[in-house]
Amino acid sequence: MTPSRADAWALLCEFTQSDALRKHARGVEEAMRAYARWYGAGADMEKWGIVGMLHDFDYQQNPTEETHLHVGCRVLRERGWPEEIVEAVASHADYMKIPRDTPLKKAIYACDEAVGFIGACAKVRPSKKIADLPPESVVKKLKDKAFARSVDRSYVYGGAEAVGRPLLEHVAYLIEALKPIAEEIGL
C-alpha cells in the first residue's frame, strides 16, 4: 500500500470526531512537512505529513498509555500501512520505547507536543493569533508548570534536542511553519 494524504485524512476522521484533535493533527502534519524540507527529505514530504496527521489518530478512542498507539499501530498494520509509517507514528511516545533512529522519527517527536504547546500559547495572546506569538514567549511559558499542564515539557525539550536545534530556534521554526495554516487550525 502506498497511502495518500486522503487515505490518512479518512482514517483520522474515522477514529477522531474531536475538532480540536483534528486541528492538532493538521498542525503536526504541517510541522512535519516543514521538517521534511529542513532535513532535505522533500521527496518524502507526503509521508512525513501523513505521519504527522496520524500520530494521534486513535487517541480519542484510546486515551491511555495502555491503549493509545498499541491499538492504533495494530489498526495500521491490519489495514496494510507501510511499517515505516507505523513505526514512526509509534515513536512519538516515550512509553512505546521505539528508537528514534531516523530523521522522520526524531521530527515527529519534536513536533507533537511543541505544536500543541505553541497553540496553547497563541490562544492566550490578546489577539489569539499565532502571527503575534514571539518564540521567546513560548519558551518562557514552558517554565510555568501551571500553564497547559497536560503538555509534557520533557517532550518539548527532548524534541528540540532530537532534531539538533536550540529550543528557541525550534519553536520559531514551528511557529513559521504553522502561520500559513493558522486560520484552518484556529490560530
Helices and strands as residue ranges (DSSP letters): H 5-15, H 19-38, G 42-44, H 45-54, H 70-78, H 83-90, G 94-96, H 103-123, G 130-132, H 135-142, H 153-162, H 167-178, G 179-181
